[in-house]
Amino acid sequence: GAKQRLKDKNFVKEVKQAEPFRELQVTKQGQVELPLDNLNQPNSLAGLNIKSIKDELLSIIELLKK
């Protein structure tokens, strides 16, 4: 998972070239609104499976804590 990803030069390069992070808008109801224009970016993570992204991020966070 995450360790493999961090070793993957293409993945790291892709992340660095990705769209600059934009603040997520939180509505009064506490719902998070994703900036929709990000979904149209060819290198957007939105196209990937959300659950796998979440798992990926959690494992990367765990690695960074060490």
Buried (B, 14 or more C-beta within 10 A) or exposed (E): EBEEBBEEEEEEEEEEEEBEEEEEEEEEEEEEEEEEEBEEEEEEBEEEEEEEEEEBEEBBEEEEEE
